């Protein structure tokens, strides 16, 4: 059915401004695939290493066909990801862009974000049907770009901030140096667990996730990192934590995905020692909807609609608090579980770090 619009009230300038803005959105949507393609084919790395390159030079350096390199470069130049030098016909990746597109140790590294976005969009047909049926789509039901991209996006921030900034801010670092029992809930591929195990050899770590394929990867990564002696990875939900068994519990970018975060918080309460600390890292968000009307909030609301909310709805209870729940909602959840102390102790453009205690 065609919407009824009073055309006499239409401002043509406003209409066409929106049309061209929407065209830009189409270009941005396609660019997610182009960034992932450039990452996988080594285009960005070749530009970072080679300076100004022609399409034929880029194709030669990467072992790819020149027509693909040429059109990819033009798309990247049109989107200001690379700079085109018209007098030489060469393309340059600015040094700052090279960090964001090639340096996986930098918290500014972006290809993982594009990869998870591309994987999420690829599964969007399933979300259409789930929304009609009031159903959910589990994390395990998504394609590998979602799982791999998620770790590649979050791990650089963990690498940059977890050991040197977040854990000290949470008042946990000294406890871990002395030797603590730690549970890392919703650990995925184990990036957070392994980073902590590498930094604090006197502590022991149990990483858990309901997604068996992710736990398989975590075990392999722990073996490769040489921390298998102090890490254990299990396929199980938060509800399987032992009573009073842990000095520290951590949850990284996972609480909002849970179907029953209040129930999970109750189990954490029971699993923590009396002087224990639960450190919760969640996507950066404000408490009011309008607080999140910014580029990061926009991206997170997109992931919330297509990935995180469906994941919660696929589980028992299906509370679906959303990716942009905000600290007040997290406080409400932890208080309902019995926690009495709550503090927001650190933040980055993408994360908020919260500690709760009994």
QUIDA-V654715 format. One record per backbone hydrogen bond with DSSP energy under -1.0 kcal/mol. NH is the residue of the N-H (numbers start at 1). CO is the residue of the C=O. E is the energy in kcal/mol with one decimal. If there is no record, write none. Layout:
nh-><NH/NH>
co-><CO/CO>
e-><E/E>
//
This chain:
nh-><7/9/10/15/16/17/18/19/20/21/22/23/24/25/26/27/28/29/30/31/32/34/35/36/37/38/39/40/41/43/46/47/48/49/50/51/53/58/59/60/61/62/63/64/69/70/71/72/73/74/75/76/77/78/79/80/81/82/83/85/88/89/90/91/92/98/99/100/101/102/103/104/106/109/110/113/114/115/116/117/118/119/120/121/122/124/126/128/129/130/131/132/133/135/141/142/146/147/148/149/150/151/152/153/154/155/158/159/160/161/162/165/166/167/169/170/171/172/176/177/178/179/182/183/184/185/186/187/190/194/195/196/197/198/199/200/203/204/205/206/207/208/209/215/216/217/218/219/220/221/222/223/224/225/227/230/232/234/236/240/241/244/246/247/248/249/250/251/253/257/258/264/265/266/267/268/269/270/271/272/273/276/277/278/279/280/281/282/284/291/292/293/294/298/299/300/301/302/303/304/305/306/307/308/309/311/312/313/314/315/318/319/330/331/332/333/334/335/336/338/339/340/341/343/345/346/348/352/353/354/355/356/357>
co-><5/6/7/11/12/13/14/15/16/17/18/19/20/21/22/23/24/25/26/27/28/30/31/32/33/34/35/36/37/38/42/43/44/45/46/47/91/54/55/56/57/58/59/59/65/66/67/68/69/70/71/72/73/74/75/77/76/76/92/90/85/85/85/53/83/94/95/96/97/98/99/102/103/106/100/110/110/111/112/113/114/115/116/117/118/121/123/124/125/126/127/128/129/130/138/139/143/143/144/145/146/147/148/149/150/151/154/155/156/157/158/161/161/162/165/166/168/167/172/173/174/175/204/248/206/250/208/208/187/190/191/192/193/194/195/196/200/180/230/182/232/184/234/211/212/213/214/215/216/217/218/219/220/221/222/227/205/207/234/237/238/270/271/181/181/277/183/279/281/254/255/260/261/262/263/264/265/266/267/268/246/273/247/356/249/354/251/352/350/288/289/290/292/294/295/296/297/298/299/300/301/302/303/303/304/307/308/309/310/312/316/259/326/327/328/329/330/331/332/335/334/357/357/355/353/353/351/282/346/280/343/278/341>
e-><-1.3/-1.8/-1.3/-2.5/-2.7/-2.0/-2.0/-2.3/-2.5/-1.8/-2.6/-2.2/-1.9/-1.5/-1.8/-2.1/-2.1/-2.4/-2.5/-2.0/-1.1/-1.7/-2.9/-1.9/-2.5/-2.8/-2.4/-2.7/-2.6/-1.6/-2.2/-2.3/-2.6/-2.1/-2.4/-1.4/-2.2/-2.5/-2.5/-2.2/-2.4/-1.5/-1.1/-2.0/-1.8/-3.1/-2.3/-2.5/-2.4/-2.1/-2.2/-2.5/-2.4/-2.4/-1.4/-1.4/-2.8/-1.2/-3.3/-3.2/-1.1/-2.3/-1.0/-2.6/-2.9/-2.5/-1.7/-1.6/-1.7/-1.8/-1.6/-1.0/-1.7/-2.0/-3.2/-1.1/-1.7/-2.5/-2.6/-1.9/-2.8/-2.5/-2.2/-2.6/-2.1/-1.9/-1.2/-1.7/-1.5/-2.2/-2.7/-1.6/-1.9/-2.8/-1.5/-1.5/-1.2/-1.0/-3.2/-1.9/-1.8/-1.5/-2.4/-2.0/-2.4/-3.0/-2.0/-3.1/-2.0/-2.5/-1.9/-2.3/-2.7/-2.6/-2.2/-2.0/-1.4/-2.5/-2.1/-2.2/-2.1/-1.5/-2.5/-2.1/-3.0/-2.7/-1.6/-2.2/-2.3/-2.8/-2.2/-2.0/-2.4/-2.4/-1.6/-2.0/-1.6/-2.4/-2.7/-2.5/-2.7/-2.4/-1.7/-1.7/-2.1/-1.6/-2.4/-2.4/-1.8/-2.7/-2.5/-2.0/-2.3/-2.0/-2.2/-1.6/-1.9/-2.6/-1.0/-1.7/-1.7/-3.1/-2.5/-2.0/-1.9/-2.3/-2.8/-2.1/-3.3/-1.2/-1.3/-2.4/-2.4/-2.0/-1.8/-2.2/-2.5/-2.0/-1.7/-1.7/-2.7/-2.2/-1.7/-2.3/-2.7/-3.1/-3.0/-2.4/-1.9/-1.1/-1.8/-1.3/-1.9/-2.9/-2.0/-2.6/-2.8/-1.8/-2.4/-2.6/-2.2/-2.1/-2.6/-2.0/-2.6/-1.5/-2.2/-2.5/-1.1/-1.7/-1.9/-3.0/-1.6/-2.8/-2.2/-2.2/-2.4/-2.7/-2.0/-1.5/-2.1/-1.5/-2.2/-2.1/-2.2/-1.2/-2.6/-2.7/-3.2/-3.0/-2.8/-2.1/-1.9>
//
